[in-house]
């Protein structure tokens, strides 16, 4: 069964702290593409062919959350299928972020009584 999705791919940028964001990149919207017909490796290959850059990690932001809370790593077939399911169920354009440097992103709650999050970014650059 074909499942057509719309994603906004962010690439050529980097994750930075203070405030946490994906900075200095470009983006492109792909509409009505059958990403469910691709495997995880085919999806990464699709992104690399389009951007003509190596992709170390792929993240997406869950549609009902903001960065950094909604940032979710896609690193295997199961996580890729979860991404497809969430994107399809929500029926909205989902933002995907390409990491070209192997950045490790950790999002933790600073204090249960506060609304601020503590984010850290480690890069293998």
C-alpha positions as CSV (number, residue, x, y, z in Angstrom):
1,X,0.0,0.0,0.0
2,X,1.4,3.4,-1.0
3,X,1.5,6.0,1.8
4,X,2.3,9.5,0.4
5,X,3.9,12.0,2.8
6,X,5.1,15.5,2.8
7,X,8.4,16.3,4.5
8,X,10.6,19.4,4.9
9,X,14.2,18.3,4.7
10,X,16.7,20.6,6.5
11,X,20.3,20.1,5.4
12,X,23.7,21.8,5.2
13,X,23.2,23.1,8.7
14,X,24.4,22.2,12.2
15,X,22.8,21.7,15.6
16,X,23.9,24.4,18.0
17,X,23.3,25.2,21.7
18,X,22.1,28.4,23.4
19,X,19.4,28.4,22.1
20,X,19.2,24.9,20.7
21,X,18.4,25.0,17.0
22,X,19.4,23.8,13.6
23,X,21.4,26.7,12.2
24,X,22.8,28.0,8.8
25,X,21.1,25.4,6.7
26,X,18.9,25.1,3.7
27,X,15.6,23.2,3.3
28,X,13.5,21.6,0.6
29,X,10.0,20.3,0.7
30,X,9.1,17.0,-0.8
31,X,5.4,16.5,-1.3
32,X,3.4,13.3,-2.0
33,X,6.3,10.9,-2.0
34,X,5.8,7.3,-1.1
35,X,8.4,7.1,1.7
36,X,6.7,4.0,3.1
37,X,7.8,2.2,-0.1
38,X,11.4,2.8,0.9
39,X,13.6,1.1,3.5
40,X,15.5,3.2,6.0
41,X,18.7,2.8,4.0
42,X,16.9,3.8,0.8
43,X,15.5,6.9,2.6
44,X,19.0,7.9,3.7
45,X,20.3,7.3,0.2
46,X,17.4,9.4,-1.2
47,X,18.5,12.3,1.1
48,X,22.2,11.9,0.3
49,X,21.5,11.9,-3.5
50,X,19.4,15.0,-3.2
51,X,21.7,17.0,-1.0
52,X,24.9,15.5,-2.5
53,X,26.2,15.2,1.0
54,X,27.0,12.3,3.4
55,X,24.4,11.9,6.1
56,X,25.7,10.7,9.5
57,X,22.3,10.8,11.3
58,X,18.7,11.7,10.5
59,X,16.3,13.3,13.0
60,X,12.7,14.3,12.7
61,X,10.6,16.6,14.9
62,X,7.4,15.1,16.1
63,X,4.5,17.1,14.6
64,X,2.9,18.1,18.0
65,X,6.2,19.2,19.6
66,X,8.9,21.8,19.0
67,X,12.6,21.5,18.8
68,X,14.3,20.3,21.0
69,X,11.6,18.3,22.8
70,X,10.2,16.7,19.7
71,X,13.6,15.8,18.0
72,X,13.7,12.1,17.4
73,X,16.5,10.1,16.0
74,X,15.9,7.7,13.0
75,X,18.7,5.2,13.0
76,X,17.2,1.9,12.1
77,X,14.3,0.3,10.2
78,X,12.0,0.2,13.3
79,X,12.5,3.9,14.1
80,X,12.0,4.7,10.4
81,X,8.7,2.8,10.4
82,X,7.6,4.8,13.5
83,X,8.5,8.0,11.7
84,X,6.3,6.9,8.7
85,X,3.4,5.9,11.0
86,X,3.5,9.2,13.0
87,X,3.7,11.3,9.8
88,X,0.9,9.4,8.2
89,X,-1.4,9.5,11.3
90,X,-0.8,13.3,11.8
91,X,-1.3,14.1,8.1
92,X,0.9,17.2,8.3
93,X,4.3,18.1,6.8
94,X,7.1,16.7,9.1
95,X,10.5,18.4,9.4
96,X,13.5,16.1,8.9
97,X,17.0,17.2,9.9
98,X,20.2,15.8,8.3
99,X,23.2,15.7,10.5
100,X,26.5,15.7,8.5
101,X,28.8,15.5,11.5
102,X,27.6,12.7,13.8
103,X,26.2,15.1,16.4
104,X,24.8,13.5,19.5
105,X,21.8,15.4,20.8
106,X,20.5,14.9,24.4
107,X,17.3,16.5,25.6
108,X,16.6,16.3,29.3
109,X,14.2,18.2,31.6
110,X,16.3,20.6,33.8
111,X,13.8,20.6,36.7
112,X,10.4,19.0,36.9
113,X,9.0,22.3,38.3
114,X,10.4,24.5,35.5
115,X,9.5,24.7,31.9
116,X,13.0,25.0,30.6
117,X,14.8,22.2,29.0
118,X,18.5,21.5,29.1
119,X,19.9,20.5,25.7
120,X,23.4,19.4,25.0
121,X,25.1,18.8,21.6
122,X,28.2,16.8,21.1
123,X,29.8,16.7,17.7
124,X,32.3,14.4,16.2
125,X,33.8,17.2,14.1
